[in-house]
Amino acid sequence: MIQLILYFLIGSLAGISMGTVGVGAGVISIPLLTYCGMSINNAVGAGLFMQLLPQSLPGFYLYHKKGYIDYLSSCVVVLGSLVGILCGAYLITNDYISEKMLYKLLTILLIIVSIYYTKKSFFD
């Protein structure tokens, strides 16, 4: 039961992050879920499920109302994302990328993103 409460809190934190800065499922929830004992593959699955509708639709609606969505650019990004998700999911589900390698890739991605936003926040 405590584990489920932790998962709920992680989901809430990811939702707040997603609604404010557009980042949540991958950057917030996956590291926290793995820290709480979930395997990285299950954490990625939970992140994908979270983004499916429950997390994105309410935020999308509110951003749409304010005119904050460039539909042409967004559609191009979504198409690229579909190709990327299919490729990434294929590599994971067919064991081309090990769980250990997935941890390394996530770590590298988080470091790069952290450096970028640190630079942008303090030096631009």
Backbone as ProteinMPNN parsed JSONL, in Angstrom:
{"seq_chain_A": "MIQLILYFLIGSLAGISMGTVGVGAGVISIPLLTYCGMSINNAVGAGLFMQLLPQSLPGFYLYHKKGYIDYLSSCVVVLGSLVGILCGAYLITNDYISEKMLYKLLTILLIIVSIYYTKKSFFD", "coords_chain_A": {"N_chain_A": [[0.818, -1.2, 0.0], [1.937, 1.242, 0.794], [3.796, 1.549, -1.226], [2.136, 2.029, -3.427], [1.072, 4.497, -2.694], [3.394, 6.039, -2.794], [3.878, 5.847, -5.561], [1.634, 7.234, -6.485], [2.189, 9.805, -5.491], [4.541, 10.352, -6.915], [3.485, 10.349, -9.513], [1.801, 12.575, -9.257], [3.66, 14.644, -8.828], [5.042, 14.481, -11.271], [2.938, 15.176, -12.963], [2.399, 17.839, -12.177], [4.817, 18.978, -12.94], [4.739, 18.427, -15.687], [2.548, 19.98, -16.46], [3.479, 22.553, -15.937], [6.11, 22.976, -17.02], [6.265, 21.222, -19.121], [7.615, 18.839, -18.897], [7.765, 15.65, -17.577], [6.926, 12.798, -17.45], [9.172, 11.287, -18.396], [11.591, 12.547, -17.423], [11.071, 13.147, -14.743], [9.375, 11.113, -13.517], [10.432, 8.527, -14.222], [13.161, 8.254, -13.155], [12.467, 8.544, -10.39], [10.607, 6.464, -9.974], [12.216, 4.212, -10.465], [14.025, 4.551, -8.392], [12.366, 3.981, -6.287], [12.172, 1.285, -6.507], [11.008, 0.094, -8.778], [11.449, -1.681, -11.828], [13.492, -0.501, -14.536], [12.439, -0.902, -17.095], [9.703, -1.303, -16.534], [9.192, 1.188, -15.412], [9.593, 2.897, -17.591], [7.515, 1.952, -19.19], [5.345, 2.709, -17.551], [5.678, 5.474, -17.693], [5.177, 5.926, -20.426], [2.513, 5.105, -20.54], [1.396, 6.973, -18.83], [1.677, 9.321, -20.288], [-0.028, 8.871, -22.349], [-2.881, 9.665, -22.338], [-4.06, 10.581, -19.849], [-2.303, 12.432, -18.587], [-1.563, 14.297, -20.521], [-3.818, 15.341, -21.962], [-5.545, 17.177, -20.378], [-3.722, 19.328, -19.895], [-3.019, 19.966, -22.526], [-5.48, 20.948, -23.495], [-5.824, 23.299, -21.935], [-3.553, 24.781, -22.709], [-4.124, 25.029, -25.411], [-6.423, 26.658, -25.309], [-5.269, 29.088, -24.577], [-3.838, 29.67, -26.817], [-1.269, 28.696, -27.115], [-0.172, 26.741, -28.741], [1.524, 25.764, -31.548], [0.338, 24.422, -34.219], [1.261, 23.283, -36.69], [4.08, 22.94, -36.366], [3.946, 21.361, -34.057], [2.63, 19.052, -34.987], [4.544, 18.02, -36.742], [6.575, 17.432, -34.906], [5.216, 15.486, -33.401], [4.872, 13.458, -35.328], [7.571, 12.751, -35.781], [8.108, 11.872, -33.214], [6.441, 9.624, -33.048], [7.71, 7.854, -34.841], [10.178, 7.636, -33.516], [9.368, 6.558, -31.003], [8.326, 4.083, -31.785], [10.666, 2.878, -32.837], [12.372, 2.942, -30.548], [10.845, 1.459, -28.661], [10.751, -0.981, -29.991], [13.48, -1.7, -29.941], [13.877, -2.05, -27.168], [11.877, -3.943, -26.378], [12.62, -6.133, -27.847], [14.978, -6.848, -26.796], [17.39, -5.618, -27.656], [18.586, -3.553, -26.401], [19.971, -3.561, -23.302], [18.865, -3.673, -19.831], [20.749, -2.485, -18.188], [22.163, -0.882, -20.011], [20.102, 0.828, -20.711], [19.766, 2.285, -18.334], [22.21, 3.667, -18.422], [21.909, 5.203, -20.776], [19.698, 6.799, -20.06], [20.833, 8.199, -17.921], [22.88, 9.676, -19.223], [21.285, 11.257, -20.922], [19.828, 12.755, -18.999], [21.915, 14.174, -17.783], [22.86, 15.75, -19.928], [20.554, 17.295, -20.496], [20.306, 18.596, -18.029], [22.682, 20.132, -17.937], [22.253, 21.813, -20.142], [19.905, 23.275, -19.349], [20.829, 24.435, -16.997], [22.833, 26.115, -17.962], [21.231, 27.773, -19.606], [19.538, 28.923, -17.687], [21.232, 30.359, -15.953], [23.267, 31.641, -17.407], [22.466, 32.823, -19.786]], "CA_chain_A": [[0.0, 0.0, 0.0], [2.828, 2.404, 0.842], [4.385, 1.658, -2.564], [1.144, 2.666, -4.3], [1.005, 5.91, -2.302], [4.594, 6.651, -3.386], [3.659, 5.956, -6.997], [0.67, 8.317, -6.667], [2.9, 11.067, -5.265], [5.437, 10.536, -8.063], [2.623, 10.752, -10.626], [1.352, 13.949, -9.01], [4.809, 15.514, -9.079], [5.268, 14.489, -12.714], [1.839, 15.929, -13.563], [2.643, 19.266, -11.936], [5.943, 19.347, -13.79], [4.287, 18.397, -17.074], [1.665, 21.119, -16.685], [4.167, 23.84, -15.835], [7.266, 23.112, -17.918], [6.179, 20.27, -20.218], [8.491, 17.691, -18.658], [7.248, 14.932, -16.418], [6.943, 11.339, -17.452], [10.514, 10.734, -18.531], [12.636, 13.164, -16.609], [10.707, 13.135, -13.33], [8.823, 9.876, -12.97], [11.242, 7.321, -14.42], [14.177, 8.122, -12.098], [11.858, 8.353, -9.074], [10.03, 5.117, -9.907], [13.3, 3.232, -10.311], [14.546, 4.739, -7.034], [11.424, 3.315, -5.377], [12.245, -0.157, -6.688], [10.427, -0.398, -10.022], [12.463, -1.906, -12.859], [13.509, 0.607, -15.494], [11.512, -1.202, -18.185], [8.35, -1.017, -16.052], [9.088, 2.635, -15.223], [9.397, 3.473, -18.93], [6.137, 1.601, -19.557], [4.441, 3.576, -16.782], [5.81, 6.81, -18.262], [4.461, 5.954, -21.705], [1.084, 5.026, -20.232], [1.033, 8.245, -18.209], [1.604, 10.346, -21.333], [-1.024, 8.487, -23.344], [-3.974, 10.63, -22.278], [-4.393, 11.218, -18.566], [-1.445, 13.553, -18.237], [-1.418, 15.282, -21.587], [-5.048, 15.941, -22.473], [-5.966, 18.411, -19.683], [-2.747, 20.387, -20.16], [-3.172, 20.339, -23.93], [-6.689, 21.768, -23.611], [-5.582, 24.626, -21.356], [-2.589, 25.488, -23.561], [-4.863, 25.342, -26.64], [-7.284, 27.814, -25.022], [-4.449, 30.301, -24.518], [-3.164, 29.855, -28.091], [0.147, 28.376, -26.938], [0.224, 25.571, -29.525], [1.779, 25.937, -32.978], [-0.106, 23.102, -34.667], [2.109, 22.731, -37.747], [5.317, 22.456, -35.738], [3.606, 20.288, -33.127], [2.334, 17.831, -35.758], [5.823, 17.494, -37.231], [7.232, 16.836, -33.737], [4.477, 14.266, -33.058], [5.222, 12.429, -36.317], [8.913, 12.288, -35.437], [7.999, 11.145, -31.954], [5.866, 8.302, -33.337], [8.783, 7.034, -35.413], [11.139, 7.378, -32.449], [8.794, 5.656, -30.003], [8.282, 2.74, -32.377], [12.042, 2.353, -32.887], [12.846, 2.717, -29.185], [10.102, 0.35, -28.06], [11.206, -2.201, -30.657], [14.811, -2.044, -29.424], [13.757, -2.518, -25.785], [11.058, -5.156, -26.257], [13.315, -7.242, -28.508], [16.225, -7.035, -26.042], [18.587, -5.076, -28.289], [19.178, -2.672, -25.397], [19.83, -4.181, -21.979], [18.409, -2.797, -18.757], [21.92, -1.722, -17.746], [22.411, 0.138, -21.032], [19.018, 1.794, -20.611], [20.144, 3.173, -17.231], [23.291, 4.536, -18.894], [21.345, 6.158, -21.733], [18.891, 7.759, -19.307], [21.765, 9.038, -17.163], [23.507, 10.608, -20.168], [20.257, 12.206, -21.336], [19.531, 13.665, -17.887], [23.071, 15.061, -17.605], [22.856, 16.717, -21.032], [19.436, 18.215, -20.275], [20.642, 19.403, -16.849], [23.7, 21.116, -18.33], [21.607, 22.783, -21.032], [19.024, 24.178, -18.608], [21.647, 25.206, -16.057], [23.432, 27.18, -18.774], [20.176, 28.687, -20.031], [18.992, 29.624, -16.515], [22.182, 31.217, -15.252], [24.279, 32.298, -18.23], [21.902, 33.457, -20.993]], "C_chain_A": [[0.863, 1.265, 0.0], [3.456, 2.643, -0.53], [3.416, 2.371, -3.508], [0.988, 4.149, -3.972], [2.209, 6.66, -2.869], [4.416, 6.854, -4.886], [2.677, 7.091, -7.306], [1.355, 9.674, -6.514], [3.859, 11.379, -6.413], [4.633, 10.987, -9.28], [2.139, 12.186, -10.483], [2.464, 14.95, -9.3], [5.095, 15.618, -10.576], [4.18, 15.287, -13.425], [2.003, 17.428, -13.384], [3.759, 19.757, -12.849], [5.522, 19.41, -15.257], [3.418, 19.616, -17.386], [2.377, 22.456, -16.673], [5.291, 23.997, -16.843], [7.297, 22.08, -19.04], [7.055, 19.049, -20.078], [7.955, 16.951, -17.449], [7.478, 13.446, -16.456], [8.354, 10.78, -17.504], [11.503, 11.26, -17.527], [12.336, 13.069, -15.117], [10.347, 11.731, -12.856], [9.742, 8.67, -13.117], [12.357, 7.211, -13.383], [13.57, 7.863, -10.715], [11.245, 6.96, -8.925], [11.113, 4.056, -9.748], [13.927, 3.343, -8.928], [13.662, 4.019, -6.012], [11.331, 1.811, -5.63], [11.632, -0.718, -7.955], [11.549, -0.624, -11.033], [12.386, -0.769, -13.875], [12.556, 0.35, -16.659], [10.07, -0.929, -17.767], [8.145, 0.481, -15.847], [8.881, 3.341, -16.562], [7.978, 3.179, -19.409], [5.12, 2.47, -18.84], [4.483, 5.001, -17.33], [5.07, 6.946, -19.584], [2.954, 5.943, -21.479], [0.58, 6.353, -19.664], [0.85, 9.331, -19.273], [0.473, 10.093, -22.317], [-2.187, 9.471, -23.399], [-4.093, 11.323, -20.934], [-3.564, 12.458, -18.264], [-1.503, 14.659, -19.281], [-2.7, 16.013, -21.952], [-5.493, 17.193, -21.711], [-5.015, 19.584, -19.934], [-2.845, 20.894, -21.584], [-4.364, 21.278, -24.104], [-6.442, 23.19, -23.101], [-4.592, 25.436, -22.195], [-3.248, 25.888, -24.888], [-5.723, 26.589, -26.438], [-6.505, 29.123, -25.016], [-3.713, 30.574, -25.833], [-1.677, 29.549, -28.052], [0.613, 27.178, -27.765], [0.356, 25.961, -30.992], [1.506, 24.566, -33.597], [0.77, 22.498, -35.756], [3.386, 22.148, -37.153], [5.035, 21.279, -34.817], [3.325, 18.981, -33.857], [3.612, 17.199, -36.297], [6.576, 16.808, -36.089], [6.553, 15.518, -33.368], [4.803, 13.149, -34.042], [6.623, 11.869, -36.051], [8.91, 11.456, -34.17], [7.43, 9.743, -32.17], [6.92, 7.358, -33.907], [9.781, 6.652, -34.324], [10.63, 6.406, -31.404], [8.731, 4.236, -30.542], [9.672, 2.108, -32.409], [12.552, 2.019, -31.488], [12.164, 1.541, -28.517], [10.518, -0.982, -28.683], [12.555, -2.651, -30.093], [14.741, -2.609, -28.007], [13.029, -3.848, -25.718], [11.667, -6.356, -26.97], [14.72, -7.444, -27.947], [17.491, -6.624, -26.792], [19.322, -4.125, -27.347], [18.907, -3.287, -24.034], [19.331, -3.159, -20.961], [19.557, -1.915, -18.269], [22.235, -0.59, -18.73], [21.336, 1.218, -20.987], [19.269, 2.779, -19.472], [21.224, 4.157, -17.682], [22.762, 5.606, -19.85], [20.511, 7.226, -21.028], [19.777, 8.715, -18.52], [22.404, 10.092, -18.062], [22.505, 11.673, -20.605], [19.969, 13.22, -20.234], [20.68, 14.639, -17.638], [23.082, 16.144, -18.685], [21.754, 17.755, -20.832], [19.731, 19.138, -19.094], [21.659, 20.489, -17.185], [23.069, 22.207, -19.194], [20.765, 23.781, -20.234], [19.764, 24.971, -17.541], [22.274, 26.384, -16.788], [22.382, 28.222, -19.146], [19.643, 29.519, -18.863], [19.946, 30.666, -15.951], [23.097, 32.042, -16.149], [23.745, 32.93, -19.509], [21.255, 34.774, -20.655]], "O_chain_A": [[0.563, 2.233, -0.699], [3.629, 3.787, -0.951], [3.829, 3.22, -4.298], [0.793, 4.967, -4.871], [2.072, 7.778, -3.365], [4.761, 7.908, -5.42], [2.864, 7.826, -8.275], [1.128, 10.584, -7.313], [3.976, 12.529, -6.836], [5.046, 11.898, -9.997], [2.071, 12.927, -11.464], [2.236, 15.977, -9.94], [5.359, 16.705, -11.09], [4.466, 16.0, -14.388], [1.779, 18.2, -14.316], [3.655, 20.824, -13.455], [5.901, 20.331, -15.98], [3.542, 20.212, -18.455], [1.932, 23.399, -17.328], [5.415, 25.053, -17.463], [8.242, 22.054, -19.828], [7.226, 18.296, -21.036], [7.717, 17.558, -16.405], [8.153, 12.893, -15.587], [8.693, 9.886, -16.728], [12.182, 10.486, -16.851], [13.255, 12.924, -14.311], [10.942, 11.218, -11.909], [9.817, 7.855, -12.197], [12.495, 6.151, -12.772], [14.097, 7.054, -9.951], [11.354, 6.346, -7.864], [10.946, 3.107, -8.982], [14.323, 2.331, -8.349], [14.151, 3.514, -5.002], [10.496, 1.136, -5.028], [11.73, -1.923, -8.187], [12.498, 0.158, -11.089], [11.335, -0.151, -14.048], [11.931, 1.284, -17.159], [9.292, -0.384, -18.55], [7.05, 0.994, -16.08], [8.085, 4.276, -16.657], [7.314, 4.053, -19.967], [4.145, 2.919, -19.443], [3.449, 5.662, -17.424], [4.416, 7.957, -19.836], [2.211, 6.672, -22.136], [-0.524, 6.796, -19.98], [-0.046, 10.168, -19.156], [0.061, 11.001, -23.038], [-2.435, 10.057, -24.453], [-4.217, 12.547, -20.887], [-4.09, 13.436, -17.732], [-1.493, 15.84, -18.935], [-2.658, 17.212, -22.229], [-5.796, 18.2, -22.351], [-5.463, 20.708, -20.16], [-2.764, 22.097, -21.831], [-4.259, 22.294, -24.791], [-6.809, 24.164, -23.759], [-4.77, 26.641, -22.373], [-2.964, 26.958, -25.425], [-5.749, 27.473, -27.294], [-7.037, 30.16, -25.413], [-3.037, 31.595, -25.959], [-0.909, 30.075, -28.857], [1.695, 26.648, -27.511], [-0.602, 26.436, -31.601], [2.336, 23.661, -33.511], [1.0, 21.289, -35.741], [3.729, 20.994, -37.412], [5.793, 20.309, -34.794], [3.736, 17.915, -33.398], [3.744, 15.976, -36.306], [7.148, 15.734, -36.276], [7.231, 14.539, -33.057], [4.992, 12.004, -33.629], [6.83, 10.656, -36.093], [9.622, 10.457, -34.066], [7.885, 8.784, -31.546], [7.009, 6.199, -33.5], [10.183, 5.494, -34.218], [11.368, 5.526, -30.961], [9.052, 3.287, -29.827], [9.838, 0.942, -32.05], [13.1, 0.94, -31.266], [12.82, 0.717, -27.879], [10.624, -1.991, -27.986], [12.752, -3.831, -29.803], [15.468, -3.547, -27.68], [13.504, -4.784, -25.075], [11.261, -7.49, -26.714], [15.546, -8.128, -28.551], [18.551, -7.215, -26.585], [20.528, -3.917, -27.477], [17.756, -3.508, -23.657], [19.369, -1.951, -21.195], [19.358, -0.737, -17.972], [22.538, 0.529, -18.316], [21.628, 2.395, -21.201], [19.017, 3.974, -19.621], [21.159, 5.343, -17.361], [23.127, 6.776, -19.742], [20.602, 8.41, -21.353], [19.499, 9.913, -18.461], [22.46, 11.267, -17.701], [22.838, 12.857, -20.654], [19.876, 14.417, -20.505], [20.444, 15.803, -17.315], [23.289, 17.32, -18.386], [21.992, 18.954, -20.981], [19.438, 20.332, -19.153], [21.509, 21.636, -16.763], [23.331, 23.393, -18.989], [20.894, 24.992, -20.419], [19.353, 26.084, -17.214], [22.251, 27.514, -16.299], [22.623, 29.422, -19.015], [19.33, 30.697, -19.036], [19.516, 31.736, -15.518], [23.652, 33.045, -15.699], [24.521, 33.526, -20.255], [20.729, 35.449, -21.541]]}, "name": "protein", "num_of_chains": 1, "seq": "MIQLILYFLIGSLAGISMGTVGVGAGVISIPLLTYCGMSINNAVGAGLFMQLLPQSLPGFYLYHKKGYIDYLSSCVVVLGSLVGILCGAYLITNDYISEKMLYKLLTILLIIVSIYYTKKSFFD"}
